[in-house]
């Protein structure tokens, strides 16, 4: 590749999604190091190194995917969806159990969480459906039945693991795409009523006792301050003690004294707030908002229905993860165990976010490179 070719490639290639993800990840890995450096566990103290390894892998995979033409996603949508449903079924029978849940498949030295990749699979299959069968006009109840089935099958398989947070996120992705496809007002009303009724039935008959306790804890954390309400209370203490500027790097008492469990996964934003305060939180939220804006701008600029739906679906993955995690650590929502994109520790989630960035970039590149 000569200089002029390289210059033309740099001019045509959309680096914006990768650059934003790198900045957010940099904040996240520095925060992860700070949250775990004082851990008495050697494995916990080196988690940031594992996180860097996973992110480098996600960058390589995402960059490779960015050169795939979007029509390939359309062509293989059913195959990707079917394979992921099969993997979810395998998890229920031969999956590896950890922390009371069966969510992983063990492939040699690597543990893979199929529910993470299912989010993108659902987006591809829904985008294909709407492009092929309902690309124009308002969406009514009848047009929602089949795509709803496509989303509810994997969502239920994930909830059974049990992984309520990821299962609900798959449904939120479905509702976001359905809303984007211009739902009729009557349909919105029916969905709202159905959501309330199904939520009540799920609470009564489907949720396990610990999941019900999380909801009760959200409503009144102080009722069991030393038990189920402990994490929520300690999280709010961490956020509040950061004030405006924060306590400074590696000065989180909640992390160093291990007052806040899972500070490297679900509650990384609490530690970040304690150390960098309101100023750091606003800066981080601003980065996420800019990322969401880039997704929305891309979705509005592409000419193909399939591409725009895929981009909105990917945006919804990042948005709902961010919104729910931040709301959860601030006590505005029950604890459901969803990671903060690119900041929480987790190999499968990082790989999924990297793949999502790669897919969005490939759709953007299709306008100038393919």
C-alpha positions in Angstrom: 0.0 0.0 0.0 1.6 3.3 -1.1 1.2 6.6 0.6 -1.6 7.9 -1.6 -3.6 4.7 -1.2 -3.1 4.9 2.6 -4.2 8.6 2.6 -7.3 7.8 0.6 -8.1 4.9 3.0 -7.8 7.2 6.0 -10.0 9.8 4.3 -12.7 7.3 3.5 -12.7 5.1 6.6 -15.0 6.2 9.5 -12.8 6.0 12.6 -15.3 7.9 14.8 -16.9 4.9 16.5 -13.6 3.2 17.3 -12.1 6.4 18.6 -15.0 7.1 20.9 -14.9 3.5 22.2 -11.1 3.8 22.8 -11.6 6.9 24.9 -14.4 5.4 27.0 -12.4 2.2 27.4 -9.4 4.2 28.6 -11.5 5.8 31.3 -12.8 2.3 32.1 -9.5 0.4 32.4 -7.9 3.2 34.5 -11.0 3.0 36.8 -10.8 -0.8 36.9 -7.1 -0.6 37.9 -8.0 1.9 40.6 -10.9 -0.2 41.9 -8.9 -3.4 42.1 -5.3 -2.4 42.9 -5.8 -2.7 46.6 -7.5 -6.1 46.4 -6.0 -8.9 48.6 -6.8 -11.3 45.7 -4.0 -11.5 43.2 -6.5 -12.4 40.4 -8.6 -9.3 41.1 -5.6 -7.0 41.2 -4.6 -8.1 37.7 -8.1 -7.9 36.2 -7.2 -4.7 34.3 -4.6 -6.7 32.3 -7.2 -9.3 31.3 -9.5 -6.4 30.4 -6.9 -4.9 28.1 -6.4 -8.3 26.4 -10.1 -8.7 25.8 -10.4 -5.2 24.5 -7.5 -5.6 22.1 -9.2 -8.8 20.8 -12.5 -6.9 20.4 -10.7 -4.1 18.5 -9.1 -6.6 16.1 -12.4 -8.5 15.6 -14.4 -5.2 15.2 -11.9 -3.8 12.8 -12.0 -7.0 10.7 -15.9 -6.8 10.7 -15.8 -3.2 9.6 -14.8 -4.4 6.1 -17.8 -6.7 5.7 -20.5 -5.4 3.4 -23.8 -4.8 5.2 -25.6 -7.0 2.7 -23.8 -10.0 4.2 -25.6 -9.4 7.5 -28.9 -9.5 5.6 -28.0 -12.6 3.8 -26.9 -14.6 6.9 -29.3 -13.1 9.4 -31.3 -16.3 9.8 -28.2 -18.5 10.1 -26.7 -16.2 12.8 -30.0 -16.1 14.7 -30.5 -19.9 14.5 -27.0 -20.7 15.7 -27.3 -18.3 18.6 -30.6 -19.9 19.7 -29.0 -23.3 19.5 -26.1 -22.0 21.7 -28.6 -20.7 24.2 -30.3 -24.2 24.3 -26.8 -25.8 24.8 -26.2 -23.5 27.7 -29.3 -24.8 29.5 -28.1 -28.4 29.2 -24.3 -28.3 29.2 -23.5 -24.7 30.3 -21.0 -23.8 33.0 -22.6 -22.6 36.3 -21.3 -19.6 38.1 -22.9 -17.5 40.9 -26.0 -19.5 40.8 -26.6 -19.1 37.0 -25.9 -21.2 34.0 -24.8 -18.7 31.4 -21.5 -19.8 29.9 -20.3 -22.4 27.4 -16.7 -23.5 28.0 -14.6 -23.7 24.9 -11.1 -24.9 26.0 -9.6 -22.1 28.2 -12.3 -19.6 27.1 -15.8 -19.1 28.5 -18.3 -17.7 26.1 -21.7 -16.1 27.0 -24.0 -16.7 24.1 -26.6 -14.3 25.5 -24.3 -11.4 24.8 -24.1 -12.2 21.0 -27.8 -12.9 21.0 -28.4 -9.1 21.2 -26.9 -8.5 17.8 -28.4 -11.6 16.3 -31.9 -10.3 17.3 -31.1 -7.0 15.6 -30.1 -8.7 12.4 -33.2 -10.8 12.2 -35.6 -8.0 13.1 -33.9 -5.7 10.5 -34.2 -8.4 7.8 -37.9 -8.9 8.7 -38.8 -5.3 8.5 -36.8 -4.8 5.3 -38.4 -7.7 3.5 -42.0 -7.7 4.8 -42.8 -4.3 6.3 -40.4 -1.6 5.0 -43.1 1.1 4.6 -46.1 2.3 6.6 -47.2 2.3 10.2 -46.8 -0.8 12.3 -49.9 -2.4 13.9 -50.5 -5.3 16.3 -50.7 -7.8 13.4 -47.3 -6.7 12.0 -45.7 -7.0 15.4 -46.6 -10.7 16.1 -43.9 -12.4 14.2 -41.0 -10.1 15.1 -42.2 -10.3 18.8 -41.9 -14.1 18.6 -38.4 -13.7 17.2 -37.4 -11.6 20.1 -39.3 -13.4 22.9 -37.9 -16.9 22.2 -34.2 -16.0 23.0 -35.3 -13.6 25.7 -37.1 -16.4 27.5 -34.2 -18.8 27.1 -31.9 -16.1 28.6 -34.3 -15.4 31.5 -34.5 -19.1 32.3 -30.7 -19.3 32.8 -31.4 -17.1 34.9 -30.2 -13.8 33.5 -33.1 -11.4 33.9 -31.2 -8.3 33.0 -29.9 -9.5 29.6 -33.3 -11.1 28.8 -35.1 -7.8 29.4 -32.5 -6.0 27.4 -33.2 -8.2 24.3 -36.9 -7.2 24.7 -36.0 -3.5 25.1 -34.0 -3.8 21.8 -37.1 -5.2 20.2 -39.3 -2.5 21.5 -36.8 0.2 20.4 -36.7 -1.1 16.9 -40.5 -1.5 16.8 -40.9 2.1 18.0 -38.4 3.2 15.3 -40.6 1.5 12.7 -43.5 3.9 13.4 -45.9 2.2 15.7 -49.5 3.2 15.6 -50.8 5.0 18.7 -53.3 2.2 19.3 -50.5 -0.3 19.2 -48.5 1.7 21.7 -51.5 1.6 24.1 -51.9 -2.1 23.7 -48.2 -2.7 24.3 -48.2 -0.5 27.4 -51.2 -2.5 28.9 -49.6 -5.8 27.9 -46.3 -4.7 29.5 -47.9 -3.8 32.8 -49.9 -7.1 32.9 -47.0 -9.3 31.9 -44.8 -7.5 34.4 -47.3 -8.3 37.2 -47.6 -11.9 36.1 -43.8 -12.3 35.8 -43.3 -10.9 39.3 -45.9 -13.2 40.7 -45.1 -16.5 38.9 -41.8 -16.2 37.1 -39.3 -14.3 39.2 -37.2 -16.1 41.7 -37.1 -15.1 45.4 -33.8 -13.2 45.0 -35.1 -11.3 42.0 -38.2 -10.3 44.0 -35.9 -9.2 46.9 -34.0 -6.9 44.4 -37.3 -5.1 43.6 -38.3 -4.8 47.2 -34.8 -3.6 48.0 -35.0 -0.9 45.3 -38.3 0.4 46.9 -36.8 0.4 50.4 -33.0 -0.3 50.6 -32.8 0.4 54.3 -35.3 -2.4 55.2 -32.4 -4.8 54.8 -29.3 -2.6 55.0 -26.9 -5.4 55.9 -28.3 -7.9 53.4 -30.0 -7.3 50.0 -29.9 -3.5 50.3 -26.2 -3.3 51.2 -24.9 -2.8 47.6 -27.4 -0.1 46.7 -26.7 1.8 49.9 -22.9 1.6 49.6 -23.1 2.6 45.9 -25.0 5.8 46.8 -22.5 6.5 49.6 -19.6 6.2 47.0 -21.3 8.5 44.6 -22.3 11.1 47.2 -18.8 11.1 48.8 -17.2 12.1 45.5 -18.9 15.5 45.6 -17.9 17.8 42.6 -14.2 17.0 41.9 -14.0 13.5 43.5 -11.4 12.1 46.0 -8.8 11.5 43.3 -7.3 8.5 41.5 -6.9 5.3 43.7 -8.5 7.2 46.7 -11.9 5.3 46.7 -12.5 4.1 50.2 -15.4 1.9 49.0 -13.0 0.0 46.7 -9.9 -0.1 48.8 -11.8 -1.2 51.9 -14.0 -3.5 49.9 -17.2 -1.9 51.2 -18.8 -2.2 47.7 -18.7 -5.8 46.2 -18.7 -6.2 42.4 -17.0 -2.8 42.1 -15.3 -4.1 38.9 -18.5 -5.2 37.1 -21.9 -3.8 38.0 -20.7 -0.9 40.2 -17.7 0.5 38.3 -19.6 3.8 37.8 -20.0 4.2 41.6 -16.2 4.0 42.1 -15.6 6.3 39.1 -18.0 8.9 40.7 -16.3 8.6 44.1 -12.8 9.3 42.6 -13.7 11.8 39.9 -16.9 13.3 41.3 -19.7 15.1 39.5 -17.3 16.6 36.9 -16.0 13.1 35.9 -19.5 11.7 35.7 -20.7 14.5 33.4 -17.6 14.0 31.2 -18.3 10.3 30.9 -22.0 10.8 30.3 -21.1 13.3 27.6 -18.9 10.7 25.8 -21.8 8.2 25.8 -24.2 10.8 24.6 -21.8 11.7 21.7 -21.6 8.0 20.8 -25.5 7.7 20.8 -25.6 10.8 18.6 -23.2 9.3 16.1 -25.4 6.2 15.9 -28.6 8.2 15.3 -26.8 10.5 12.7 -25.6 7.4 10.9 -29.1 5.8 10.9 -30.6 8.9 9.5 -28.0 9.2 6.7 -28.0 5.7 5.2 -30.4 4.9 2.4 -31.2 1.2 3.1 -33.9 0.3 5.6 -32.0 -2.7 6.8 -28.9 -0.7 7.6 -30.8 2.0 9.5 -32.6 -0.5 11.7 -29.3 -2.3 12.5 -27.7 0.9 13.5 -30.7 1.9 15.7 -30.6 -1.6 17.2 -26.9 -1.3 18.1 -27.5 2.2 19.5 -30.3 0.7 21.7 -27.8 -1.9 23.1 -25.4 0.8 24.2 -28.1 3.1 25.4 -30.1 0.7 27.5 -26.9 -0.8 29.0 -25.7 2.7 29.9 -29.1 4.0 31.1 -29.9 1.0 33.3 -26.5 0.6 34.8 -26.2 4.3 35.7 -29.7 4.3 37.1 -29.1 1.1 39.0 -25.9 2.4 40.8 -27.7 5.6 41.7 -30.7 3.8 43.2 -33.1 4.8 40.5 -33.7 1.3 39.3 -33.4 -2.2 40.8 -30.0 -4.0 40.6 -30.3 -6.2 37.5 -26.6 -6.9 36.7 -26.1 -5.2 33.4 -22.5 -4.0 32.7 -21.6 -0.4 31.8 -20.5 -0.5 28.1 -16.6 -0.5 27.7 -16.1 0.2 31.4 -17.3 -2.8 33.3 -15.1 -5.9 33.5 -16.2 -8.7 31.2 -14.7 -10.5 28.2 -17.9 -11.5 26.4 -19.6 -8.1 26.8 -16.4 -6.3 25.6 -16.3 -8.6 22.6 -20.0 -7.9 21.8 -19.5 -4.2 22.1 -16.5 -4.4 19.8 -18.4 -6.4 17.2 -21.3 -3.8 17.4 -18.8 -1.0 16.8 -17.4 -2.9 13.8 -20.8 -3.5 12.3 -21.8 0.2 12.7 -18.5 1.2 11.1 -19.0 -1.2 8.2 -22.4 0.3 7.5 -20.9 3.8 7.6 -18.0 2.7 5.4 -20.4 1.2 2.9 -21.3 4.8 1.8 -17.7 5.6 0.8 -15.6 2.4 0.5 -17.7 -0.5 -0.9 
